[in-house]
Amino acid sequence: MEVTRVAQEEMLHTIYRILMRITTDEALIGWTNTFYAKVYDTGTLSSVFPAPGRANVTPAGWPTISSLQIAGLAAGIETTLRCAGRKEPRVHGKRTADGALYTCSWRK
């Protein structure tokens, strides 16, 4: 998981980091969908916001996602939130029939 975190930080050590700090939470999680599409060629990613500082992120169309991939994607989402200046980001992933579900929380 540490390799995932370091790789994500390196990727975001560009103009993205500055932009992410001033963008809305909705746009930030929307970027996660874009990053996902660049890294993975399986399934799609969608996000919903049930409350401020919370998001549910769902990769669908990937029923064979491994436990390691579930954990790695969680580490990537959490690192993105942290690099964007969100405080105390927490991401918990669990397997679903069609992929996974990540429950994300943070403070601004």
N, C-alpha and C positions, 0 to 999 in steps of 0.2 A: 504494500500500500504506500510505503514511503517513496518508492520509485514513481508511482503514479502521481503523488503529490508534487514531487520535484519537477517532473516532466510538465505538469500542468502549470506550475509557477513559471517555468522557463518560457512556455508558450505565451503566457499572459504578461511577460515582462517586456511589453511593447506599449504602444499607444493605447491598446485595449485597457490596460490597467487604469490609466487616467480616466478614460471614458466611462469605465464601469463604476467608478466612484461617484460620478455625478448623474448616473442614469437611474431610472425607476427600477423597482424590484421586478415588475412585469417584463420590462425590456431585458433586464439582466437574465432572467430565467429563459426568456425567448432566445437569447444568444446561446444558451446551453443547448437548445434544439439544433442550432446551426453547427455548433462544435460537434455534437453527436453525429450529425450527417456527414461531417468531414472525416470522422474517425471510424465509424462503423458503417458497414454496408448491409446491415440486417435490420429490418423493422423501421419503425418511426418513433419519435419521441413527442409527447404532448405534456402540457403543464396546465394546472388550474391553481387558483389562489383562493383557498377557503377563508383566509383572514390575513390581515397585515402581518408581515414577518413569517408567513407560512406558505408553502407550496407543495403540491403533490405532483410528482414527475413520473410519467409512465412510459417506459419503452414497451411498445407492443409489436407483435409480429415476430417475436424471438422466443418461442417456447423452449428452446434448448439452451438458453443462457445459463452459463455455469455459475457456481457460487463465487468463484474467483472474479468473474466478470461483473457480477452483481456488486461485490465489494469494491472493485476497482472503479466502477462508474460512480458509486457513492462517494469515494474519495475524491474523484474528479469534480463532482458537483460541489462538495464541501470546500475544496480548495478554491474553486472559482468564486464562491461566495466570500471566502476569507480575503482573497486578493482584491475583491471589489469593495472592501471596507466594511462588510457586514460583520457584526460582532457575534461571537459565540455560535457560529454556524454548526448545525447538527443535521446529519442526513442518515436516515435509517432505511435500508432497502430490504425488501422481502420478495420472494418469488410469487408469481401469479401463473395462472394457466397459460397465458399468452406472452409472458415476459417477466416483468418485475414492477413493483410500485415503490417509489421513494417518497418518504415523508420528510420534508425539509423545514427547518425553523432557524431563525436568526433574529438579531436585534440590529437596528440601525445605529 
